Structures are given as structure tokens and as C-alpha cells.
Amino acid sequence: MADIVTRAQINTLAHTLGADPTALAGLERLGAHNLKVLRERISDALFDVLAPTFARVSKLAPIVPNALAVTLALKAIPAEVAGRAGGALGLDHPDRAAGILAGLTPTYLADAAPHLDPRAIPVLAPRLPAAALIPAANELLRRRDYLTASRFVEHATEQLIREFERGIDDDEGLLHTAALVSSTDRLNDILRVLPTERQHRIITTAAAGSADTVAAALSVLARLETELAAPLSNRLFHGQDTDGIDRILTSATDHGALSGLLDITDHLSDEILTRIIQSRFMNDTSAVHALEQAATVDRHYRALQRLCPPRHENRL
């Protein structure tokens, strides 16, 4: 099973093409980075084909007051159309576009956001006021549209990230959104802005959450630098009883996050490692085989040696 970031790129590509993600599953072998490059090229080409039409819309921007543009959009323009045209407006008149977007309802913004030209997001996201973005972000999280939310978070300013943290109470939603941020460097930058208490709360919530939330946590932890990853990785297992540890390990298996588990092994305390080694999961031959299948690089093999040394000494 592909990792979360790769699956996200498949889903984004499918949305761009109007296709079923399962029809593109064979492309998972390309990996997240190559899929992102492919998706960006296709998206750019599709929006460029429509550039002449969008250019005519963009020319109206200087002469149509923001209030009138907002009223027309809400009453007469489908959100998908507004999203597609909004990219051209955002690139040509970023400040005007931000002003218009700020006047739209959260529901309309959430409907339009998935259809925006991705090239416009880095231009618009830093200009949009928190008062407009936070209600729309909460609506996206309510819909579980974490993919769209992640595209805006990735380009948010440090101040806007702080506003998101204060204005969004959905810990699981924030975690799923973070897991889909494509840039590892940017993911680390975002986590550093969050208060330590909120970081811990999010991971604690994940540990008690659904299987896909546990997998999202492992995906995020595996991409963090050591000073962030170490305390949060231990927090994920902190206070878990035997059933809790088995549930985390099983969730990682079921949602393709075992490589993330292997990645964070070096950060775990000896006490937590011992409990994992002694878990029912690690005494299940099929589970250990799944771990073996997830090991793709040297650090994974070293992690396997720590978890079950007799079985894996000969692979190093």
C-alpha cells in the first residue's frame, strides 16, 4: 500500500483529471515527488488552455467593485466556475482577488477552493485575512477535505498559522491536513510554529483516534526532524496499555503506515520499545512479515533489528 503523501498526490491528480483515483493506482510506483511533478504539469496545461477565457474575466477586475463582484458570484456564478476563474484573477490582481474572496461565504469558498489554479494559491494564501480563511478552513475540515486545506496551509504565513491554531479546534483535522502537506521542510516549519502544548494535544488525540488518524500521525512523525519527532513519537505511545499499543500497530498495518513506524523507532524510549517488542502484534508472524515488506531502506532494517533482532540479523 502506498504511503499517505503518495495517495494524496494520486487523489489530487484524479481530481485534476476528473478521474476515479482507483483508475490511477498503478501510478503509485512513481512516488509522491514524481506524481507531484506530473500533476503540476497536467494542471498547468489544463489551466493554460482556458487562459484566454480567464483573461477576459480578469480584465473586468479593475472596473467591478468588490461588493458587486461578491454579490454576482454568490447569486449567479457556480462555485466551481468561480474557483477556476479565480486563479487568473489571483495571479493578475492578487490584492483585488483577496478582497473579493474575503467577502464570500465560508461555504462558497469551501466549494470553490478545490477548483482554484494551484499556481494562484502561493500568491493568494498570504494575502487572505484570517477572518475569512478560518471559517472556510473549518468548513473544509468538517467535510474532511484535508487535501484542499493542506494546499492553503502549505503557503500560509507564520502569523496565519498561529491564527489557524487559535481558530481551529479540530485536532484530528489539523493532523490529517498536516499529513498531506507535500513539502517536508514546510511541514517542519509549520509544526515549529504550533505551541508545544497543542502539538502534544494533537498527538494524544491521534493516539485515541481512528485507525486512519493514527496512520496520519505516523506519517507526520516520520517526516519531522529529530527535535520535533522524538518527544511527539513517545507521546503517541505514552500511557497506552497493551490493547492501545496493539491498536496503534494494527492501524499502521491496515493504512500503509508501517514504514512510518519503522522511521520513528530510533526516537522511542527503551521502555516503549520493550512494550512494542512484547506486544501481541510482534508475536504475530503475519504482522512481522508486513513489517519486513515495509522495510525499504537501511534505517528500516536497523529498526527491524531493534524490534526483533534474531529474525533480522542476517539482513544487515
ROBA-542003 format. One record per residue (C-alpha): residue number from 1; residue in one letter; z, y, x. Coordinates in nm, 4 decimals, decimal comma. Last residue first. Example, Ala and Ser with C-alpha at 12.3 -4.5 7.8 and 13.67 -1.06 7.14 Angstrom:
! ROBA-542003
+-----+--------+----------+----------+----------+
! num ! residu !       up !    north !     east !
+-----+--------+----------+----------+----------+
!   2 !      S !   0,7140 !  -0,1060 !   1,3670 !
!   1 !      A !   0,7800 !  -0,4500 !   1,2300 !
+-----+--------+----------+----------+----------+
END
This chain:
! ROBA-542003
+-----+--------+----------+----------+----------+
! num ! residu !       up !    north !     east !
+-----+--------+----------+----------+----------+
! 316 !      L !   0,7807 !  -0,6034 !   2,2306 !
! 315 !      R !   0,6610 !  -0,8648 !   1,9796 !
! 314 !      N !   0,8574 !  -1,1555 !   2,1333 !
! 313 !      E !   1,1933 !  -1,0017 !   2,0475 !
! 312 !      H !   1,1018 !  -0,9851 !   1,6769 !
! 311 !      R !   1,2782 !  -1,2652 !   1,4939 !
! 310 !      P !   1,5908 !  -1,2757 !   1,7097 !
! 309 !      P !   1,6277 !  -0,8974 !   1,6945 !
! 308 !      C !   1,6556 !  -0,8461 !   1,3168 !
! 307 !      L !   1,7231 !  -0,4798 !   1,2322 !
! 306 !      R !   1,7252 !  -0,3425 !   1,5862 !
! 305 !      Q !   1,4189 !  -0,5418 !   1,6859 !
! 304 !      L !   1,2430 !  -0,4270 !   1,3720 !
! 303 !      A !   1,3099 !  -0,0670 !   1,4726 !
! 302 !      R !   1,1559 !  -0,1332 !   1,8136 !
! 301 !      Y !   0,8515 !  -0,2767 !   1,6381 !
! 300 !      H !   0,8305 !   0,0366 !   1,4245 !
! 299 !      R !   0,8531 !   0,2582 !   1,7323 !
! 298 !      D !   0,5598 !   0,0671 !   1,8819 !
! 297 !      V !   0,3236 !   0,1357 !   1,5921 !
! 296 !      T !   0,2044 !  -0,0456 !   1,2784 !
! 295 !      A !   0,5156 !  -0,2062 !   1,1323 !
! 294 !      A !   0,4661 !  -0,2205 !   0,7549 !
! 293 !      Q !   0,3482 !  -0,5824 !   0,7663 !
! 292 !      E !   0,6621 !  -0,6816 !   0,9545 !
! 291 !      L !   0,8758 !  -0,5060 !   0,6949 !
! 290 !      A !   0,6963 !  -0,6989 !   0,4193 !
! 289 !      H !   0,7675 !  -1,0192 !   0,6100 !
! 288 !      V !   1,1360 !  -0,9259 !   0,6178 !
! 287 !      A !   1,1262 !  -0,8866 !   0,2401 !
! 286 !      S !   0,9508 !  -1,2212 !   0,1954 !
! 285 !      T !   1,2133 !  -1,3952 !   0,4092 !
! 284 !      D !   1,5027 !  -1,2496 !   0,2084 !
! 283 !      N !   1,8142 !  -1,2194 !   0,4252 !
! 282 !      M !   1,7286 !  -0,8586 !   0,5076 !
! 281 !      F !   1,7282 !  -0,7713 !   0,1374 !
! 280 !      R !   2,0617 !  -0,9405 !   0,0747 !
! 279 !      S !   2,2158 !  -0,6868 !   0,3101 !
! 278 !      Q !   2,3809 !  -0,7785 !   0,6412 !
! 277 !      I !   2,1220 !  -0,5960 !   0,8518 !
! 276 !      I !   2,1433 !  -0,2943 !   0,6196 !
! 275 !      R !   2,5237 !  -0,2894 !   0,6445 !
! 274 !      T !   2,5058 !  -0,3125 !   1,0223 !
! 273 !      L !   2,2535 !  -0,0295 !   1,0357 !
! 272 !      I !   2,4854 !   0,1864 !   0,8242 !
! 271 !      E !   2,7789 !   0,1292 !   1,0586 !
! 270 !      D !   2,5668 !   0,1761 !   1,3698 !
! 269 !      S !   2,4614 !   0,5172 !   1,2417 !
! 268 !      L !   2,1039 !   0,5757 !   1,1321 !
! 267 !      H !   1,8700 !   0,8125 !   1,3159 !
! 266 !      D !   1,6810 !   0,5427 !   1,5077 !
! 265 !      T !   1,6084 !   0,3656 !   1,1784 !
! 264 !      I !   1,4300 !   0,6701 !   1,0352 !
! 263 !      D !   1,0760 !   0,5560 !   1,1137 !
! 262 !      L !   1,1377 !   0,1995 !   0,9969 !
! 261 !      L !   1,2386 !   0,3269 !   0,6533 !
! 260 !      G !   0,9287 !   0,5479 !   0,6433 !
! 259 !      S !   0,7148 !   0,2448 !   0,7275 !
! 258 !      L !   0,8851 !   0,0682 !   0,4373 !
! 257 !      A !   0,7705 !   0,3391 !   0,1942 !
! 256 !      G !   0,4962 !   0,1548 !   0,0043 !
! 255 !      H !   0,6493 !   0,2002 !  -0,3391 !
! 254 !      D !   0,7832 !  -0,1503 !  -0,4125 !
! 253 !      T !   0,9112 !  -0,2053 !  -0,0608 !
! 252 !      A !   1,0909 !   0,1289 !  -0,0299 !
! 251 !      S !   1,2440 !   0,0752 !  -0,3737 !
! 250 !      T !   1,3685 !  -0,2664 !  -0,2592 !
! 249 !      L !   1,5379 !  -0,1112 !   0,0443 !
! 248 !      I !   1,7033 !   0,1601 !  -0,1645 !
! 247 !      R !   1,8148 !  -0,0904 !  -0,4298 !
! 246 !      D !   1,9533 !  -0,3276 !  -0,1665 !
! 245 !      I !   2,1583 !  -0,0425 !  -0,0214 !
! 244 !      G !   2,2920 !   0,0502 !  -0,3641 !
! 243 !      D !   2,3780 !  -0,3095 !  -0,4514 !
! 242 !      T !   2,5806 !  -0,3454 !  -0,1336 !
! 241 !      D !   2,7668 !  -0,0196 !  -0,1941 !
! 240 !      Q !   2,6221 !   0,3189 !  -0,1051 !
! 239 !      G !   2,8661 !   0,5839 !   0,0151 !
! 238 !      H !   2,6213 !   0,7336 !   0,2638 !
! 237 !      F !   2,2809 !   0,5644 !   0,2612 !
! 236 !      L !   2,0703 !   0,8755 !   0,1944 !
! 235 !      R !   2,3213 !   1,0927 !   0,3829 !
! 234 !      N !   2,2502 !   0,8953 !   0,6998 !
! 233 !      S !   1,8838 !   0,9926 !   0,6761 !
! 232 !      L !   1,9841 !   1,3527 !   0,5983 !
! 231 !      P !   2,2027 !   1,3893 !   0,9078 !
! 230 !      A !   1,9385 !   1,2445 !   1,1418 !
! 229 !      A !   1,6199 !   1,3853 !   0,9874 !
! 228 !      L !   1,6945 !   1,7553 !   1,0215 !
! 227 !      E !   1,7907 !   1,7672 !   1,3887 !
! 226 !      T !   1,5451 !   1,4832 !   1,4595 !
! 225 !      E !   1,2301 !   1,6445 !   1,3267 !
! 224 !      L !   1,1261 !   1,5516 !   0,9760 !
! 223 !      R !   0,8287 !   1,3335 !   0,8842 !
! 222 !      A !   1,0190 !   1,0090 !   0,8243 !
! 221 !      L !   1,2758 !   1,1944 !   0,6138 !
! 220 !      V !   1,0069 !   1,3185 !   0,3742 !
! 219 !      S !   0,8541 !   0,9746 !   0,3183 !
! 218 !      L !   1,1988 !   0,8180 !   0,2845 !
! 217 !      A !   1,2927 !   1,0722 !   0,0187 !
! 216 !      A !   0,9673 !   1,0149 !  -0,1695 !
! 215 !      A !   1,0369 !   0,6410 !  -0,1686 !
! 214 !      V !   1,3835 !   0,7006 !  -0,3129 !
! 213 !      T !   1,2230 !   0,9194 !  -0,5813 !
! 212 !      D !   0,9714 !   0,6444 !  -0,6617 !
! 211 !      A !   1,2565 !   0,3973 !  -0,7095 !
! 210 !      S !   1,4414 !   0,6261 !  -0,9487 !
! 209 !      G !   1,7441 !   0,8297 !  -0,8478 !
! 208 !      A !   2,0868 !   0,7625 !  -0,7022 !
! 207 !      A !   1,9742 !   0,8021 !  -0,3414 !
! 206 !      A !   1,7443 !   1,0851 !  -0,4485 !
! 205 !      T !   2,0325 !   1,2894 !  -0,5878 !
! 204 !      T !   2,2190 !   1,2499 !  -0,2586 !
! 203 !      I !   1,9037 !   1,3590 !  -0,0753 !
! 202 !      I !   1,8649 !   1,6702 !  -0,2894 !
! 201 !      R !   2,2327 !   1,7572 !  -0,2675 !
! 200 !      H !   2,2326 !   1,7240 !   0,1098 !
! 199 !      Q !   1,9377 !   1,9608 !   0,1472 !
! 198 !      R !   2,1006 !   2,1973 !  -0,1015 !
! 197 !      E !   2,4231 !   2,2106 !   0,1014 !
! 196 !      T !   2,2284 !   2,2649 !   0,4224 !
! 195 !      P !   2,0652 !   2,5738 !   0,2740 !
! 194 !      L !   1,6852 !   2,5468 !   0,2468 !
! 193 !      V !   1,4875 !   2,7464 !   0,5025 !
! 192 !      R !   1,4871 !   2,4628 !   0,7542 !
! 191 !      L !   1,3354 !   2,2316 !   0,4934 !
! 190 !      I !   1,0345 !   2,4614 !   0,4545 !
! 189 !      D !   0,9676 !   2,4826 !   0,8285 !
! 188 !      N !   0,9891 !   2,1040 !   0,8596 !
! 187 !      L !   0,7364 !   2,0580 !   0,5799 !
! 186 !      R !   0,5107 !   2,3172 !   0,7429 !
! 185 !      D !   0,5032 !   2,1224 !   1,0669 !
! 184 !      T !   0,4293 !   1,8020 !   0,8761 !
! 183 !      S !   0,1376 !   1,9630 !   0,6936 !
! 182 !      S !   0,0335 !   1,7824 !   0,3752 !
! 181 !      V !   0,3179 !   1,8907 !   0,1488 !
! 180 !      L !   0,3293 !   1,5958 !  -0,0936 !
! 179 !      A !   0,6802 !   1,4785 !  -0,0042 !
! 178 !      A !   0,8083 !   1,8339 !  -0,0516 !
! 177 !      T !   0,6925 !   1,8308 !  -0,4147 !
! 176 !      H !   0,8605 !   1,4970 !  -0,4795 !
! 175 !      L !   1,1809 !   1,6364 !  -0,3284 !
! 174 !      L !   1,1667 !   1,9587 !  -0,5278 !
! 173 !      G !   1,1128 !   1,7617 !  -0,8482 !
! 172 !      E !   1,4043 !   1,5319 !  -0,7715 !
! 171 !      D !   1,6314 !   1,8302 !  -0,7129 !
! 170 !      D !   1,5296 !   2,0099 !  -1,0338 !
! 169 !      D !   1,7434 !   2,3258 !  -1,0268 !
! 168 !      I !   1,4632 !   2,5680 !  -0,9439 !
! 167 !      G !   1,5469 !   2,9393 !  -0,9239 !
! 166 !      R !   1,7705 !   2,9509 !  -0,6175 !
! 165 !      E !   1,5600 !   2,7163 !  -0,4064 !
! 164 !      F !   1,2385 !   2,8766 !  -0,5294 !
! 163 !      E !   1,3721 !   3,2198 !  -0,4347 !
! 162 !      R !   1,4528 !   3,0943 !  -0,0847 !
! 161 !      I !   1,1011 !   2,9527 !  -0,0623 !
! 160 !      L !   0,9686 !   3,2923 !  -0,1708 !
! 159 !      Q !   1,1583 !   3,4611 !   0,1109 !
! 158 !      E !   1,0159 !   3,2207 !   0,3673 !
! 157 !      T !   0,6656 !   3,2879 !   0,2368 !
! 156 !      A !   0,4868 !   3,0269 !   0,0281 !
! 155 !      H !   0,1761 !   2,8531 !   0,1600 !
! 154 !      E !   0,2953 !   2,4918 !   0,1422 !
! 153 !      V !   0,4880 !   2,5715 !  -0,1751 !
! 152 !      F !   0,1626 !   2,6575 !  -0,3520 !
! 151 !      R !  -0,0139 !   2,3310 !  -0,2693 !
! 150 !      S !   0,3061 !   2,1366 !  -0,3321 !
! 149 !      A !   0,3256 !   2,2562 !  -0,6924 !
! 148 !      T !  -0,0227 !   2,1224 !  -0,7631 !
! 147 !      L !   0,0694 !   1,7787 !  -0,6293 !
! 146 !      Y !   0,4085 !   1,7768 !  -0,7974 !
! 145 !      D !   0,2558 !   1,7801 !  -1,1438 !
! 144 !      R !   0,5624 !   1,6094 !  -1,2877 !
! 143 !      R !   0,5078 !   1,7989 !  -1,6142 !
! 142 !      R !   0,8577 !   1,9453 !  -1,5897 !
! 141 !      L !   0,7811 !   2,0126 !  -1,2234 !
! 140 !      L !   0,4725 !   2,2132 !  -1,3185 !
! 139 !      E !   0,6733 !   2,4057 !  -1,5799 !
! 138 !      N !   0,9446 !   2,4840 !  -1,3266 !
! 137 !      A !   0,6756 !   2,6099 !  -1,0905 !
! 136 !      A !   0,5322 !   2,8347 !  -1,3628 !
! 135 !      P !   0,8787 !   2,9783 !  -1,4324 !
! 134 !      I !   0,9289 !   3,0271 !  -1,0550 !
! 133 !      L !   0,5894 !   3,1810 !  -0,9853 !
! 132 !      A !   0,6017 !   3,4870 !  -1,2088 !
! 131 !      A !   0,9476 !   3,6200 !  -1,1190 !
! 130 !      A !   0,8888 !   3,5037 !  -0,7617 !
! 129 !      P !   0,6135 !   3,7605 !  -0,7283 !
! 128 !      L !   0,2680 !   3,6402 !  -0,6204 !
! 127 !      R !   0,1403 !   3,7861 !  -0,2951 !
! 126 !      P !   0,2361 !   3,5028 !  -0,0582 !
! 125 !      A !   0,0709 !   3,2461 !  -0,2898 !
! 124 !      L !  -0,2543 !   3,4404 !  -0,3391 !
! 123 !      V !  -0,4252 !   3,4260 !   0,0001 !
! 122 !      P !  -0,3095 !   3,0776 !   0,1020 !
! 121 !      I !  -0,4053 !   2,9595 !  -0,2505 !
! 120 !      A !  -0,7566 !   3,1062 !  -0,2525 !
! 119 !      R !  -0,9101 !   2,8376 !  -0,0317 !
! 118 !      P !  -0,7794 !   2,5717 !  -0,2705 !
! 117 !      D !  -1,0151 !   2,7029 !  -0,5441 !
! 116 !      L !  -0,7929 !   2,7007 !  -0,8527 !
! 115 !      H !  -0,8299 !   2,4158 !  -1,1015 !
! 114 !      P !  -0,4773 !   2,2709 !  -1,0678 !
! 113 !      A !  -0,3286 !   2,6197 !  -1,1246 !
! 112 !      A !  -0,4879 !   2,6901 !  -1,4635 !
! 111 !      D !  -0,2653 !   2,4815 !  -1,6929 !
! 110 !      A !   0,0503 !   2,5756 !  -1,5002 !
! 109 !      L !  -0,0504 !   2,9405 !  -1,5162 !
! 108 !      Y !  -0,1127 !   2,9159 !  -1,8915 !
! 107 !      T !   0,2254 !   2,7517 !  -1,9469 !
! 106 !      P !   0,4071 !   3,0063 !  -1,7298 !
! 105 !      T !   0,2497 !   3,2926 !  -1,9276 !
! 104 !      L !   0,0102 !   3,5308 !  -1,7570 !
! 103 !      G !   0,1098 !   3,8767 !  -1,6360 !
! 102 !      A !   0,1811 !   3,7767 !  -1,2759 !
! 101 !      L !  -0,1636 !   3,6195 !  -1,2587 !
! 100 !      I !  -0,3219 !   3,9578 !  -1,3305 !
!  99 !      G !  -0,1239 !   4,1337 !  -1,0602 !
!  98 !      A !  -0,1938 !   3,8588 !  -0,8079 !
!  97 !      A !  -0,5646 !   3,8832 !  -0,8857 !
!  96 !      R !  -0,5596 !   4,2588 !  -0,8344 !
!  95 !      D !  -0,3872 !   4,2148 !  -0,4968 !
!  94 !      P !  -0,6245 !   3,9398 !  -0,3860 !
!  93 !      H !  -0,9492 !   4,1161 !  -0,4814 !
!  92 !      D !  -1,2358 !   3,9196 !  -0,3240 !
!  91 !      L !  -1,0498 !   3,5971 !  -0,2395 !
!  90 !      G !  -0,8337 !   3,5983 !  -0,5498 !
!  89 !      L !  -1,1206 !   3,6895 !  -0,7802 !
!  88 !      A !  -1,3261 !   3,4046 !  -0,6376 !
!  87 !      G !  -1,0380 !   3,1641 !  -0,6809 !
!  86 !      G !  -0,9585 !   3,2900 !  -1,0288 !
!  85 !      A !  -1,2943 !   3,1714 !  -1,1586 !
!  84 !      R !  -1,1913 !   2,8066 !  -1,1385 !
!  83 !      G !  -0,8433 !   2,8713 !  -1,2732 !
!  82 !      A !  -0,9689 !   3,0916 !  -1,5546 !
!  81 !      V !  -1,2150 !   2,8225 !  -1,6589 !
!  80 !      E !  -0,9381 !   2,5608 !  -1,6613 !
!  79 !      A !  -0,7073 !   2,7949 !  -1,8524 !
!  78 !      P !  -0,9582 !   2,8412 !  -2,1330 !
!  77 !      I !  -1,0550 !   3,2077 !  -2,1758 !
!  76 !      A !  -1,0265 !   3,3821 !  -2,5134 !
!  75 !      K !  -0,6742 !   3,4789 !  -2,6106 !
!  74 !      L !  -0,4701 !   3,4340 !  -2,2933 !
!  73 !      A !  -0,7507 !   3,5417 !  -2,0627 !
!  72 !      L !  -0,8511 !   3,8412 !  -2,2717 !
!  71 !      T !  -0,4912 !   3,9655 !  -2,2908 !
!  70 !      V !  -0,4402 !   3,9243 !  -1,9159 !
!  69 !      A !  -0,7648 !   4,1041 !  -1,8334 !
!  68 !      L !  -0,6713 !   4,3885 !  -2,0702 !
!  67 !      A !  -0,3294 !   4,4309 !  -1,9075 !
!  66 !      N !  -0,4812 !   4,4176 !  -1,5597 !
!  65 !      P !  -0,7279 !   4,6954 !  -1,6326 !
!  64 !      V !  -1,0983 !   4,5982 !  -1,6100 !
!  63 !      I !  -1,3112 !   4,8179 !  -1,3803 !
!  62 !      P !  -1,2267 !   4,6870 !  -1,0330 !
!  61 !      A !  -1,2241 !   4,3233 !  -1,1494 !
!  60 !      L !  -1,5670 !   4,3218 !  -1,3137 !
!  59 !      K !  -1,7417 !   4,2423 !  -0,9858 !
!  58 !      S !  -1,5331 !   3,9243 !  -0,9545 !
!  57 !      V !  -1,6810 !   3,7819 !  -1,2736 !
!  56 !      R !  -2,0316 !   3,8303 !  -1,1375 !
!  55 !      A !  -1,9260 !   3,6692 !  -0,8091 !
!  54 !      F !  -1,7891 !   3,3690 !  -0,9977 !
!  53 !      T !  -2,1368 !   3,2913 !  -1,1308 !
!  52 !      P !  -2,2980 !   3,3302 !  -0,7893 !
!  51 !      A !  -2,0195 !   3,1207 !  -0,6245 !
!  50 !      L !  -2,0626 !   2,8180 !  -0,8519 !
!  49 !      V !  -2,2325 !   2,6091 !  -0,5843 !
!  48 !      D !  -1,9736 !   2,7385 !  -0,3355 !
!  47 !      F !  -1,6957 !   2,5921 !  -0,5499 !
!  46 !      L !  -1,8450 !   2,2443 !  -0,5285 !
!  45 !      A !  -1,9175 !   2,2700 !  -0,1559 !
!  44 !      D !  -1,5679 !   2,3937 !  -0,0731 !
!  43 !      S !  -1,4132 !   2,1127 !  -0,2768 !
!  42 !      I !  -1,6269 !   1,8499 !  -0,1030 !
!  41 !      R !  -1,5418 !   1,9842 !   0,2410 !
!  40 !      E !  -1,1721 !   2,0126 !   0,1550 !
!  39 !      R !  -1,1605 !   1,6570 !   0,0186 !
!  38 !      L !  -1,3224 !   1,5123 !   0,3296 !
!  37 !      V !  -1,0831 !   1,6988 !   0,5622 !
!  36 !      K !  -0,7845 !   1,5937 !   0,3508 !
!  35 !      L !  -0,9048 !   1,2339 !   0,3478 !
!  34 !      N !  -0,9325 !   1,2429 !   0,7256 !
!  33 !      H !  -0,5737 !   1,3636 !   0,7572 !
!  32 !      A !  -0,4239 !   1,1254 !   0,4987 !
!  31 !      G !  -0,5748 !   0,8042 !   0,6319 !
!  30 !      L !  -0,9341 !   0,6814 !   0,6209 !
!  29 !      R !  -0,8205 !   0,3361 !   0,5031 !
!  28 !      E !  -0,7184 !   0,4945 !   0,1721 !
!  27 !      L !  -1,0891 !   0,5345 !   0,0931 !
!  26 !      G !  -1,0978 !   0,1987 !  -0,0844 !
!  25 !      A !  -0,8662 !   0,3420 !  -0,3499 !
!  24 !      L !  -1,1391 !   0,5773 !  -0,4701 !
!  23 !      A !  -1,2094 !   0,4027 !  -0,8008 !
!  22 !      T !  -0,8342 !   0,3740 !  -0,8568 !
!  21 !      P !  -0,8099 !   0,7546 !  -0,8444 !
!  20 !      D !  -1,0343 !   0,7823 !  -1,1537 !
!  19 !      A !  -1,2896 !   1,0557 !  -1,0988 !
!  18 !      G !  -1,3269 !   1,4229 !  -1,1903 !
!  17 !      L !  -1,4487 !   1,4860 !  -0,8359 !
!  16 !      T !  -1,1794 !   1,7384 !  -0,7453 !
!  15 !      H !  -0,9175 !   1,5420 !  -0,9406 !
!  14 !      A !  -1,0140 !   1,2242 !  -0,7557 !
!  13 !      L !  -0,9912 !   1,4060 !  -0,4234 !
!  12 !      T !  -0,6435 !   1,5299 !  -0,5122 !
!  11 !      N !  -0,5360 !   1,1810 !  -0,6182 !
!  10 !      I !  -0,6688 !   1,0290 !  -0,2947 !
!   9 !      Q !  -0,4938 !   1,3011 !  -0,0938 !
!   8 !      A !  -0,1692 !   1,2249 !  -0,2750 !
!   7 !      R !  -0,2112 !   0,8540 !  -0,2033 !
!   6 !      T !  -0,2402 !   0,9362 !   0,1672 !
!   5 !      V !   0,0756 !   1,1504 !   0,1547 !
!   4 !      I !   0,2694 !   0,8797 !  -0,0309 !
!   3 !      D !   0,1833 !   0,5992 !   0,2094 !
!   2 !      A !  -0,0907 !   0,3478 !   0,1305 !
!   1 !      M !   0,0000 !   0,0000 !   0,0000 !
+-----+--------+----------+----------+----------+
END
